Amino acid sequence: MRQRTHKKEVSTSAQTTAQVQRKHENESRWMKSCLFALFVILLLAPFTLIMSRELFQHLVYKHRIKVPFFVDLNQPVDFSLNHTINMYLTSEEGISLGVWHTVPESHWREAQGKDLAWYQSTLSDGNPVFIYLHGNTGTRAATHRVGVAKVLSALGYHVLVPDYRGFGDSSGEPTEVGLTTDALHVYNWAKERSGSSLVVFWGHSLGTGVSTNTAVKLVEQGIVLDGVILEGTFNMRNEKLPFHVFSWYYWKFPGWGYFFPEPWAENKVVFPTEENVKKMKSPLLFLHAEDDSVVLIHSAQQLYNIAVSAQNAERVKFVTFEGSLGYLHNGLYKDPRLPDIIK
Ligand SMILES: *[C@@H]1O[C@H](CO)[C@@H](O)[C@H](O)[C@H]1NC(C)=O
């Protein structure tokens, strides 16, 4: 009996030793993994720092996705825009912007084979001039952008559609300040040539942020835009998913700015639309699809309410499109009511 107990004790202690040894092994393996991970992180850190700026710009603007691919932006006629010319404007030193100018559709025959000088001279024909400031991703040739240009042109308006810096065949890199500078430049360029014609901004998605930024810049110079249309607008203050799930991460943890001060400072994304609409003095029209899943209609509603209290319900309008129509974030241009709404 005694002996047996002893044996058992021995075997128990042997087992314990083995367990302890295994535990040590596990720990050291774990430590090694940690050290290895740390080593990899340290090795990659400088690359991450360089890449993060690029990555961040990309997450917000997605300008490198040049959809549609394999197209010649110099040939708007390929997009059945046969009364459109492609041109380049210098927004600031070293920044060239690709821009399409579509004349009112009724002039399509007259426009055949015409040069830049002819197109520019038409800007003062008394028809309103729309500057379409597009959203992130892709170029001025994207289907929904061409769609809006066609609707406006059929209504008898001029349409200028720039690709901001870094987008399409425009040079430079996108930043919020840069995009605003580009829009301001296109406005001034148009204004110099359009005589007393109305000049209106149509911003879509990210472009609504650029539109209100630019409108406020103009207000500061004592200039009131003749109208601003905000399609699928967003409010940075409550947008959890402004553009992309990864950019959400960036807004959510501003501490990134500490680790990546350089890209953070240069590429700070504010788009203070809420503050902007309080300062704006232009007639405002909000367009939003109820089924917009990129930016929920709630944000537009909120901004509308703020804009109404800053101006009044006469100057600020809100038009919604039923979810059953399936327009989502980009499809409003298909709506047959749109021409009447814009007029
Ligand atoms: C040119 O565009 C106009 C307006 O979209 C269209 O009505 C017309 O048929 C087009 N002409 C040609 C030759 O493609």
The ligand as a Tripos MOL2 file, in Angstrom:
@<TRIPOS>MOLECULE
LIG
   14    14     1     0     0
SMALL
NO_CHARGES

@<TRIPOS>ATOM
      1 C1        -25.1620   63.5410  -81.6140 C.3       1 LIG1
      2 O1        -25.6960   63.7160  -80.2960 O.3       1 LIG1
      3 C2        -27.0450   64.1180  -80.2870 C.3       1 LIG1
      4 C3        -27.4220   64.3950  -78.8530 C.3       1 LIG1
      5 O2        -27.1130   63.3340  -78.0080 O.3       1 LIG1
      6 C4        -27.9150   63.0590  -80.9330 C.3       1 LIG1
      7 O3        -29.2650   63.4450  -80.9350 O.3       1 LIG1
      8 C5        -27.4300   62.8260  -82.3400 C.3       1 LIG1
      9 O4        -28.1390   61.7890  -82.9560 O.3       1 LIG1
     10 C6        -25.9360   62.5090  -82.3730 C.3       1 LIG1
     11 N1        -25.4980   62.4920  -83.7610 N.am      1 LIG1
     12 C7        -24.7000   61.5680  -84.2590 C.2       1 LIG1
     13 C8        -24.3560   61.6970  -85.7040 C.3       1 LIG1
     14 O5        -24.2590   60.6680  -83.5860 O.2       1 LIG1
@<TRIPOS>BOND
     1     1     2 1
     2     1    10 1
     3     2     3 1
     4     3     4 1
     5     3     6 1
     6     4     5 1
     7     6     7 1
     8     6     8 1
     9     8     9 1
    10     8    10 1
    11    10    11 1
    12    11    12 1
    13    12    13 1
    14    12    14 2
@<TRIPOS>SUBSTRUCTURE
     1 LIG1         1 GROUP 0 **** ****
